[in-house]
Amino acid sequence: MFLTLTTTHRPATDLGFLLHKHPDRVQQFAQSTGTATVFYPEASEERCTAALLLEIDAVRLARSAGRGVPDFSLAQYVNDRSYAASSLLGVALADVFSTARSGRCRSRQELADSAIPLQLELPVLPCRGGPGVAHRIFEPLGWQVEATSIPLDRRFDGWGESRYVRLSLSGTLRLADALNQLYVLLPVLDEAKHYWQGPDEVEKLLRSGAGWLAGHPERAMITRRYLGRHDALTRVALSRLAELDGDHEESVDPVGEEEVAQPAERRQPLNEQRHDALLAALRRIGPDSVIDLGCGSGQFLARLIKEPGLTKITGMDVSIRSLQAAARRLRLDPLNERQAARIDLFQGSLTYEDARLSGYSAAVLMEVIEHLDPSRLGALERVVFAAARPAAVLVSTPNAEYNANYEGLSGMRHPDHRFEWSRADLAAWAQRVAGEHGYSVELTGIGEEDPEHGTPTQLAVFHRG
């Protein structure tokens, strides 16, 4: 199984820093089913390519096969795993590039946070449903897709096409996003995994899909295929993805992928309650300009553009794909010139000073800070409260105490969360930040209140001066 990853970002050899694999070395990594090798076929200032080769040990693979596999005795000798990319390659990728997938790079962190030009090549990939499925899955993520069917046998045209494709993806994305997408989508295209799936597969999916899966138009198909038609796991995963995206207009049958009617009455989702609470807080403040820091796919921006008192509305996010989704949600292309001048979207990071963040009456950080490593909160404080200095800053974040009310939840609410604070934790942080930067702060809650654990979401509203 073979994967190449190329960049033309200059200097292109910085790819070695991002992957934590030196271009001058050939490195091998033992896997449960064989050996993974990383090497660089080319490495120059202008262009750098990293290759991942997974060589399968047929004996180990045969011994790992269970009798539950259809035609298990034949499958030990006749299968496509030795040369067609599958979940075996996905597992090797996750192991070999684990630090790169996390988005961490001590020596080049700003580059790791940035979108760079990338090209991924997979010469042989099972794709059930044909090339059209590859286009449906990868194009919404910002990739340009070339998926070419491979004939069953080039000597016999009448046999038609196989279920395999040659896949080429090109686009400008964060390397961590590209690797996580590939990890999830390789078994999705194959619609099979080589290992038994347990309840922890939902957490794996949400962790690797953080920032892109919740807003994907094919998230139901991706989830169903990734979880191997385990209906119970699929329902849990889709429910959690819907909460992350705020999309509660429809639900999806995990087997048939058909829309089904929602009940006439429903509880207001927490995501909507957050939007309502922050919008109400902004109305009390009365700003004329707002910047949504970490705007994602633009759900809150869509609420803000309906506020007539706002003359300038801006969304910033580190993800190009999210900004593209926000532009589609806001229908920016057909806007008239006056309306377009009122709305702006740009890519940026909350941990690096940027002049574009200045000049706003209010800044919103809705469910953002918990996605940062605690060691980088100081950088966010300098960027937002010391450099940009809006008149008001609204920060919402989960209340860790309330997690006790979520049945079956172990750990934090989202696999991408780096921390979750109690009410005392947020109060201590907010009061310190306010005192150091000349703000006052008021703390409230969002959502249904539990007498012992408080509300599910906390809100800190900072006022300058």
C-alpha positions as CSV (number, residue, x, y, z in Angstrom):
1,M,0.0,0.0,0.0
2,F,1.4,3.3,-1.0
3,L,0.7,7.0,-0.3
4,T,2.6,10.1,-1.3
5,L,2.2,13.5,0.1
6,T,3.6,16.5,-1.7
7,T,3.9,20.3,-1.0
8,T,5.2,23.2,-2.9
9,H,5.2,25.5,0.1
10,R,8.6,27.2,0.3
11,P,10.8,26.0,1.8
12,A,9.2,22.7,0.9
13,T,11.5,20.7,3.0
14,D,9.7,22.1,6.1
15,L,7.4,19.2,5.4
16,G,9.9,17.2,7.3
17,F,9.4,19.3,10.4
18,L,5.6,19.0,10.2
19,L,5.7,15.2,9.8
20,H,8.5,14.8,12.3
21,K,10.4,12.7,9.8
22,H,13.8,13.9,8.4
23,P,13.9,14.0,4.6
24,D,17.5,12.5,4.6
25,R,16.4,9.4,6.4
26,V,14.5,6.2,5.6
27,Q,12.5,5.2,8.7
28,Q,10.7,1.9,9.4
29,F,7.9,1.3,11.9
30,A,6.7,-2.2,12.9
31,Q,2.9,-2.7,12.5
32,S,0.7,-5.6,13.6
33,T,0.3,-6.7,10.0
34,G,3.6,-5.7,8.5
35,T,6.1,-2.9,8.2
36,A,5.6,0.8,7.4
37,T,8.4,2.8,5.8
38,V,8.6,6.5,5.4
39,F,11.0,8.0,2.8
40,Y,11.3,11.1,0.6
41,P,11.5,10.5,-3.2
42,E,12.2,14.2,-3.6
43,A,13.2,17.0,-1.3
44,S,14.1,20.5,-2.5
45,E,13.3,24.1,-1.6
46,E,10.6,24.2,-4.3
47,R,9.0,20.7,-3.9
48,C,9.0,18.0,-1.3
49,T,7.3,14.6,-1.3
50,A,7.0,12.2,1.6
51,A,6.0,8.6,0.9
52,L,4.4,6.0,3.2
53,L,4.8,2.4,2.1
54,L,3.0,-0.3,4.0
55,E,4.3,-3.8,3.3
56,I,1.9,-6.5,4.5
57,D,3.1,-9.7,6.1
58,A,0.7,-12.2,4.5
59,V,1.3,-14.8,7.3
60,R,0.5,-12.4,10.1
61,L,-2.5,-11.1,8.2
62,A,-3.8,-14.6,7.6
63,R,-3.4,-15.5,11.3
64,S,-5.3,-12.4,12.3
65,A,-8.4,-13.3,10.2
66,G,-11.3,-14.8,12.1
67,R,-13.7,-17.4,11.1
68,G,-16.5,-14.8,11.0
69,V,-15.0,-13.5,7.8
70,P,-17.0,-14.7,4.8
71,D,-15.1,-17.4,2.9
72,F,-12.4,-17.0,5.6
73,S,-10.3,-19.9,4.3
74,L,-10.1,-18.5,0.8
75,A,-9.7,-14.9,2.0
76,Q,-6.5,-15.9,3.7
77,Y,-4.9,-16.4,0.3
78,V,-7.0,-14.3,-2.2
79,N,-7.5,-10.7,-1.1
80,D,-6.6,-7.2,-2.1
81,R,-5.1,-6.0,1.2
82,S,-1.5,-6.4,0.1
83,Y,-1.7,-3.7,-2.6
84,A,-5.0,-1.7,-2.2
85,A,-5.1,1.1,0.4
86,S,-7.5,0.3,3.2
87,S,-8.0,0.6,6.9
88,L,-4.6,-1.1,7.3
89,L,-3.0,1.9,5.7
90,G,-5.1,4.2,7.8
91,V,-4.0,2.6,11.0
92,A,-0.3,2.8,9.9
93,L,-0.8,6.5,9.0
94,A,-2.3,7.2,12.4
95,D,0.7,5.6,14.1
96,V,3.5,6.9,12.0
97,F,2.2,10.5,11.8
98,S,0.5,10.7,15.2
99,T,2.1,14.0,16.2
100,A,1.5,15.6,12.8
101,R,-2.2,14.6,13.1
102,S,-2.4,16.5,16.4
103,G,-1.3,19.7,14.7
104,R,1.7,20.1,17.0
105,C,5.2,21.2,15.8
106,R,7.4,22.9,18.3
107,S,9.8,24.2,15.7
108,R,7.2,25.3,13.1
109,Q,4.0,25.7,15.0
110,E,2.8,28.7,12.9
111,L,3.3,26.6,9.8
112,A,1.4,23.7,11.4
113,D,-1.5,26.1,12.1
114,S,-1.5,27.3,8.5
115,A,-3.0,26.0,5.3
116,I,-0.4,25.0,2.8
117,P,-0.6,23.6,-0.8
118,L,-0.8,19.8,-0.7
119,Q,-1.2,16.9,-3.1
120,L,-2.0,13.4,-2.0
121,E,-1.7,10.4,-4.3
122,L,-3.1,6.9,-3.8
123,P,-2.4,4.6,-6.8
124,V,-4.9,1.9,-5.8
125,L,-7.8,2.5,-3.5
126,P,-11.1,0.5,-3.1
127,C,-14.0,2.8,-3.7
128,R,-17.4,1.2,-3.3
129,G,-19.8,3.3,-5.4
130,G,-17.2,4.4,-7.9
131,P,-15.3,7.7,-8.5
132,G,-18.5,9.7,-7.8
133,V,-18.4,8.7,-4.1
134,A,-14.8,10.0,-3.9
135,H,-15.9,13.4,-5.3
136,R,-18.9,13.6,-2.9
137,I,-16.7,12.9,0.1
138,F,-13.5,15.0,-0.6
139,E,-14.7,18.0,-2.6
140,P,-16.7,19.6,0.2
141,L,-13.5,19.5,2.2
142,G,-11.8,21.9,-0.3
143,W,-9.9,19.2,-2.3
144,Q,-9.7,19.1,-6.1
145,V,-10.4,15.5,-6.8
146,E,-9.2,13.2,-9.6
147,A,-10.6,9.7,-9.2
148,T,-9.9,7.4,-12.1
149,S,-11.5,3.9,-12.3
150,I,-9.1,1.0,-12.8
151,P,-10.2,-1.6,-15.3
152,L,-10.7,-5.2,-14.1
153,D,-8.2,-6.3,-16.8
154,R,-6.8,-4.0,-19.4
155,R,-6.6,-6.9,-21.9
156,F,-10.4,-7.5,-21.7
157,D,-12.4,-4.3,-22.2
158,G,-15.6,-6.2,-21.9
159,W,-15.0,-7.0,-18.3
160,G,-15.5,-3.3,-17.4
161,E,-14.2,-1.3,-14.5
162,S,-13.2,-2.7,-11.1
163,R,-14.2,-1.2,-7.7
164,Y,-10.7,0.4,-7.5
165,V,-9.7,3.9,-8.3
166,R,-6.5,5.9,-8.6
167,L,-7.0,8.9,-6.4
168,S,-5.3,12.3,-6.5
169,L,-6.2,15.1,-4.2
170,S,-4.9,18.7,-4.4
171,G,-5.8,21.6,-2.2
172,T,-4.6,24.2,0.4
173,L,-5.3,22.8,3.9
174,R,-3.6,22.3,7.2
175,L,-1.5,19.2,7.1
176,A,-3.2,17.9,10.3
177,D,-6.6,18.2,8.7
178,A,-5.5,16.4,5.6
179,L,-4.1,13.5,7.6
180,N,-7.1,13.2,9.8
181,Q,-9.4,13.3,6.8
182,L,-7.5,10.5,5.1
183,Y,-7.5,8.4,8.3
184,V,-11.3,8.6,8.5
185,L,-12.1,8.4,4.8
186,L,-9.9,5.4,3.7
187,P,-12.1,2.8,5.4
188,V,-15.2,4.9,4.4
189,L,-14.4,4.5,0.7
190,D,-13.6,0.8,1.2
191,E,-16.7,0.5,3.4
192,A,-14.7,-2.1,5.5
193,K,-12.3,-2.4,8.4
194,H,-9.8,-5.1,9.2
195,Y,-10.5,-5.0,13.0
196,W,-13.4,-5.4,15.3
197,Q,-15.2,-2.2,16.2
198,G,-16.2,-1.3,19.7
199,P,-17.8,1.8,21.4
200,D,-14.5,3.6,21.3
201,E,-14.8,3.9,17.5
202,V,-17.3,6.8,18.0
203,E,-14.6,8.7,20.0
204,K,-12.0,8.0,17.3
205,L,-14.3,9.3,14.6
206,L,-15.2,12.5,16.5
207,R,-11.6,13.1,17.4
208,S,-10.3,12.7,13.8
209,G,-13.3,14.5,12.4
210,A,-13.0,17.5,14.6
211,G,-13.4,20.7,12.7
212,W,-14.7,19.2,9.4
213,L,-17.0,16.2,9.8
214,A,-19.9,17.9,11.7
215,G,-20.5,20.3,8.8
216,H,-19.9,17.8,6.0
217,P,-22.9,17.4,3.7
218,E,-22.3,13.6,3.5
219,R,-21.7,13.2,7.3
220,A,-24.4,10.5,7.5
221,M,-22.9,8.4,4.8
222,I,-19.4,8.9,6.2
223,T,-20.5,7.9,9.7
224,R,-22.5,4.9,8.6
225,R,-19.6,3.5,6.5
226,Y,-17.0,4.3,9.1
227,L,-18.9,2.5,11.8
228,G,-19.6,-0.5,9.6
229,R,-23.4,-0.3,9.8
230,H,-23.4,-0.7,13.6
231,D,-26.7,1.1,14.0
232,A,-26.5,1.9,17.7
233,L,-23.0,3.4,17.3
234,T,-24.1,5.3,14.2
235,R,-27.0,6.9,16.0
236,V,-24.8,8.0,18.9
237,A,-22.2,9.5,16.5
238,L,-24.8,11.3,14.4
239,S,-26.5,12.7,17.5
240,R,-23.2,14.1,18.8
241,L,-22.2,15.5,15.3
242,A,-25.6,17.2,15.0
243,E,-25.0,19.0,18.4
244,L,-21.6,20.2,17.2
245,D,-23.0,21.5,13.9
246,G,-26.2,22.9,15.3
247,D,-28.1,21.2,12.5
248,H,-31.3,19.9,14.1
249,E,-33.7,20.4,11.2
250,E,-33.5,16.8,10.1
251,S,-32.3,13.4,11.4
252,V,-30.9,10.6,9.3
253,D,-31.7,6.9,9.3
254,P,-28.4,5.2,9.8
255,V,-29.1,2.3,7.5
256,G,-31.1,3.9,4.7
257,E,-29.7,7.4,4.9
258,E,-33.2,8.7,4.3
259,E,-34.6,11.9,6.0
260,V,-37.2,11.2,8.6
261,A,-39.6,13.7,10.2
262,Q,-38.8,15.2,13.6
263,P,-41.3,15.2,16.4
264,A,-43.5,18.3,16.4
265,E,-42.1,19.4,19.8
266,R,-38.5,19.1,20.8
267,R,-36.2,20.5,23.4
268,Q,-34.2,23.5,22.2
269,P,-30.6,22.2,21.5
270,L,-27.8,23.6,23.6
271,N,-26.2,24.9,20.5
272,E,-29.2,27.1,19.8
273,Q,-29.4,28.2,23.4
274,R,-25.8,29.4,23.2
275,H,-26.5,31.4,20.1
276,D,-29.6,33.0,21.7
277,A,-27.7,33.9,24.9
278,L,-24.7,35.5,23.2
279,L,-26.9,37.4,20.8
280,A,-29.0,38.7,23.8
281,A,-25.7,39.7,25.5
282,L,-24.6,41.6,22.4
283,R,-27.9,43.4,22.1
284,R,-27.5,44.6,25.7
285,I,-24.0,45.9,24.9
286,G,-25.1,47.5,21.7
287,P,-21.9,47.3,19.5
288,D,-21.7,48.5,16.0
289,S,-19.1,45.9,14.9
290,V,-18.5,42.3,15.9
291,I,-15.8,39.8,15.1
292,D,-16.5,36.1,15.7
293,L,-13.2,34.5,16.5
294,G,-13.3,30.8,15.6
295,C,-16.4,31.3,13.5
296,G,-16.4,27.8,12.1
297,S,-19.0,27.3,9.4
298,G,-20.7,30.6,10.1
299,Q,-23.8,29.6,12.1
300,F,-23.5,32.5,14.5
301,L,-22.5,34.9,11.7
302,A,-25.8,34.0,10.0
303,R,-27.6,35.3,13.1
304,L,-25.5,38.5,13.3
305,I,-26.2,39.6,9.8
306,K,-29.9,39.9,10.7
307,E,-29.0,42.6,13.3
308,P,-29.6,46.0,11.7
309,G,-27.4,47.9,14.2
310,L,-24.2,46.1,13.1
311,T,-22.3,48.0,10.4
312,K,-19.4,45.5,10.3
313,I,-19.4,41.7,10.9
314,T,-16.3,39.6,10.5
315,G,-15.6,35.9,10.9
316,M,-12.1,34.5,11.5
317,D,-11.1,30.9,11.6
318,V,-7.9,28.8,11.2
319,S,-9.7,26.4,8.8
320,I,-10.0,27.4,5.1
321,R,-12.7,24.7,4.7
322,S,-14.8,26.2,7.5
323,L,-14.5,29.7,6.0
324,Q,-15.6,28.3,2.6
325,A,-18.6,26.7,4.3
326,A,-19.4,30.0,6.1
327,A,-19.3,31.8,2.7
328,R,-21.8,29.3,1.3
329,R,-24.0,29.6,4.4
330,L,-24.0,33.4,4.2
331,R,-24.5,33.4,0.4
332,L,-21.7,35.9,0.0
333,D,-21.4,35.7,-3.8
334,P,-24.8,37.2,-4.7
335,L,-24.6,40.0,-2.1
336,N,-24.8,43.5,-3.4
337,E,-21.7,45.7,-3.0
338,R,-23.1,47.5,0.1
339,Q,-23.9,44.3,1.9
340,A,-20.6,42.6,0.9
341,A,-18.7,45.6,2.5
342,R,-20.5,44.9,5.7
343,I,-19.3,41.2,6.0
344,D,-15.8,39.9,5.9
345,L,-14.2,36.5,6.4
346,F,-10.5,35.7,6.8
347,Q,-8.1,33.0,7.9
348,G,-6.1,33.6,11.1
349,S,-4.9,32.2,14.4
350,L,-5.9,33.3,17.9
351,T,-2.3,32.8,19.1
352,Y,-0.6,35.2,16.8
353,E,-1.0,39.0,16.8
354,D,-2.9,40.2,13.7
355,A,-3.8,43.9,12.9
356,R,-7.0,42.6,11.3
357,L,-8.4,41.7,14.7
358,S,-8.4,45.3,15.9
359,G,-11.1,48.0,15.7
360,Y,-14.2,46.0,16.7
361,S,-16.7,47.0,19.4
362,A,-17.1,43.3,20.4
363,A,-15.4,40.0,20.0
364,V,-17.0,36.6,20.4
365,L,-15.2,33.4,21.3
366,M,-18.0,30.8,21.4
367,E,-16.7,27.3,22.5
368,V,-13.2,28.1,21.3
369,I,-10.8,28.4,24.2
370,E,-11.1,24.8,25.3
371,H,-9.7,23.7,21.9
372,L,-6.3,25.4,22.8
373,D,-3.6,23.7,24.8
374,P,-3.5,25.4,28.2
375,S,0.1,26.5,27.5
376,R,-1.2,28.6,24.6
377,L,-3.9,30.5,26.5
378,G,-1.4,33.2,27.4
379,A,-0.8,33.9,23.7
380,L,-4.6,34.1,23.2
381,E,-4.9,36.6,26.1
382,R,-2.2,38.8,24.6
383,V,-3.7,38.7,21.1
384,V,-7.3,39.4,22.2
385,F,-7.1,41.4,25.4
386,A,-3.8,43.2,25.0
387,A,-3.4,43.8,21.3
388,A,-6.9,43.8,19.7
389,R,-8.6,45.2,22.8
390,P,-12.3,45.3,21.7
391,A,-14.7,47.1,24.1
392,A,-16.4,43.8,24.9
393,V,-15.3,40.2,24.8
394,L,-17.8,37.3,25.1
395,V,-16.3,33.9,26.0
396,S,-18.4,30.7,26.3
397,T,-17.0,27.4,27.3
398,P,-18.3,24.1,28.7
399,N,-18.9,23.6,32.5
400,A,-17.0,20.5,33.4
401,E,-19.1,20.0,36.6
402,Y,-22.2,19.5,34.4
403,N,-20.6,16.5,32.6
404,A,-21.9,14.3,35.5
405,N,-25.4,14.7,34.0
406,Y,-24.4,13.2,30.6
407,E,-25.0,9.4,30.8
408,G,-22.2,7.4,29.5
409,L,-19.8,10.3,29.1
410,S,-16.2,9.5,30.1
411,G,-13.6,12.2,29.9
412,M,-14.4,15.5,28.1
413,R,-17.4,16.3,25.9
414,H,-15.4,16.5,22.7
415,P,-12.3,14.6,21.7
416,D,-10.6,17.9,20.5
417,H,-11.1,19.6,23.8
418,R,-7.7,20.2,25.6
419,F,-9.4,21.1,28.9
420,E,-12.8,21.8,30.4
421,W,-13.2,24.1,33.4
422,S,-15.4,24.1,36.5
423,R,-17.2,27.3,37.4
424,A,-14.4,28.1,39.9
425,D,-11.8,27.5,37.2
426,L,-13.4,30.0,34.8
427,A,-14.0,32.5,37.5
428,A,-10.3,32.5,38.5
429,W,-9.1,32.8,34.9
430,A,-11.6,35.5,33.9
431,Q,-10.9,37.6,37.0
432,R,-7.2,37.4,36.4
433,V,-7.4,38.3,32.7
434,A,-9.8,41.2,33.4
435,G,-7.5,42.6,36.2
436,E,-4.4,42.3,34.1
437,H,-5.9,44.0,31.0
438,G,-8.2,46.7,32.3
439,Y,-11.5,44.9,32.0
440,S,-14.4,44.0,34.3
441,V,-16.2,40.7,33.9
442,E,-19.6,39.2,34.7
443,L,-20.2,35.4,34.8
444,T,-23.5,33.7,33.9
445,G,-24.7,30.3,32.7
446,I,-26.4,29.0,29.5
447,G,-28.8,26.1,29.4
448,E,-31.0,24.2,31.9
449,E,-29.6,24.6,35.4
450,D,-28.9,21.7,37.6
451,P,-29.1,22.6,41.4
452,E,-25.8,20.9,42.1
453,H,-23.8,21.1,38.9
454,G,-25.0,24.4,37.4
455,T,-25.6,25.0,33.7
456,P,-24.0,23.0,30.8
457,T,-22.3,26.1,29.4
458,Q,-20.6,29.0,31.1
459,L,-20.4,32.6,29.8
460,A,-17.9,35.3,30.7
461,V,-18.7,38.8,29.4
462,F,-15.7,41.2,29.6
463,H,-16.2,45.0,29.5
464,R,-13.2,47.3,28.9
465,G,-12.7,50.2,31.3
